[in-house]
């Protein structure tokens, strides 16, 4: 199986992997390691996971001392495919927004409240009506 090259890798994935050393100086990756990890990062990006979330997932909770190259830890963390982003999180509402009820002024105390038609507020409804 041929090794992936950096030229074939997704540019955003390469930039994200190269910038991990800013979040944690121990995460210095070689060109070969970036080329190997880039397809997994590209898959996460395609699933709607943002660069900040990916960086957080890869850098949070690392051991205090790294005994070997960090690429294996990152590969393990990237091995689980991410969940797809729900449609509502993308800013597109799933249904049309519900129009709120209009503001009404209470006939008893002049308090503003939402109701379909003019009436008395919750507190004044409990009081007896003065004739």
VENCOR-V629125 format. One record per residue. N is the residue number from 1. RES is the residue in one small letter. OMEGA is omega as a letter, one per 20 degrees, with the letter a starting at -180 (NA if undefined). Layout:
n->N res->RES omega->OMEGA
n->N res->RES omega->OMEGA
This chain:
n->1 res->x omega->a
n->2 res->x omega->r
n->3 res->x omega->r
n->4 res->x omega->r
n->5 res->x omega->a
n->6 res->x omega->a
n->7 res->x omega->a
n->8 res->x omega->a
n->9 res->x omega->r
n->10 res->x omega->a
n->11 res->x omega->a
n->12 res->x omega->r
n->13 res->x omega->r
n->14 res->x omega->a
n->15 res->x omega->r
n->16 res->x omega->a
n->17 res->x omega->r
n->18 res->x omega->a
n->19 res->x omega->r
n->20 res->x omega->a
n->21 res->x omega->r
n->22 res->x omega->r
n->23 res->x omega->r
n->24 res->x omega->a
n->25 res->x omega->r
n->26 res->x omega->a
n->27 res->x omega->r
n->28 res->x omega->a
n->29 res->x omega->r
n->30 res->x omega->r
n->31 res->x omega->a
n->32 res->x omega->a
n->33 res->x omega->r
n->34 res->x omega->r
n->35 res->x omega->r
n->36 res->x omega->a
n->37 res->x omega->a
n->38 res->x omega->r
n->39 res->x omega->r
n->40 res->x omega->r
n->41 res->x omega->r
n->42 res->x omega->r
n->43 res->x omega->r
n->44 res->x omega->r
n->45 res->x omega->r
n->46 res->x omega->r
n->47 res->x omega->r
n->48 res->x omega->r
n->49 res->x omega->a
n->50 res->x omega->r
n->51 res->x omega->r
n->52 res->x omega->r
n->53 res->x omega->r
n->54 res->x omega->r
n->55 res->x omega->r
n->56 res->x omega->r
n->57 res->x omega->a
n->58 res->x omega->a
n->59 res->x omega->a
n->60 res->x omega->r
n->61 res->x omega->r
n->62 res->x omega->r
n->63 res->x omega->r
n->64 res->x omega->r
n->65 res->x omega->r
n->66 res->x omega->a
n->67 res->x omega->a
n->68 res->x omega->r
n->69 res->x omega->a
n->70 res->x omega->a
n->71 res->x omega->a
n->72 res->x omega->r
n->73 res->x omega->r
n->74 res->x omega->r
n->75 res->x omega->r
n->76 res->x omega->a
n->77 res->x omega->r
n->78 res->x omega->a
n->79 res->x omega->r
n->80 res->x omega->r
n->81 res->x omega->a
n->82 res->x omega->r
n->83 res->x omega->r
n->84 res->x omega->r
n->85 res->x omega->r
n->86 res->x omega->a
n->87 res->x omega->a
n->88 res->x omega->a
n->89 res->x omega->a
n->90 res->x omega->r
n->91 res->x omega->r
n->92 res->x omega->a
n->93 res->x omega->r
n->94 res->x omega->r
n->95 res->x omega->r
n->96 res->x omega->a
n->97 res->x omega->a
n->98 res->x omega->r
n->99 res->x omega->r
n->100 res->x omega->r
n->101 res->x omega->a
n->102 res->x omega->r
n->103 res->x omega->r
n->104 res->x omega->r
n->105 res->x omega->a
n->106 res->x omega->r
n->107 res->x omega->a
n->108 res->x omega->a
n->109 res->x omega->r
n->110 res->x omega->r
n->111 res->x omega->r
n->112 res->x omega->r
n->113 res->x omega->a
n->114 res->x omega->r
n->115 res->x omega->a
n->116 res->x omega->r
n->117 res->x omega->a
n->118 res->x omega->r
n->119 res->x omega->r
n->120 res->x omega->r
n->121 res->x omega->a
n->122 res->x omega->a
n->123 res->x omega->a
n->124 res->x omega->r
n->125 res->x omega->a
n->126 res->x omega->a
n->127 res->x omega->r
n->128 res->x omega->a
n->129 res->x omega->r
n->130 res->x omega->a
n->131 res->x omega->NA
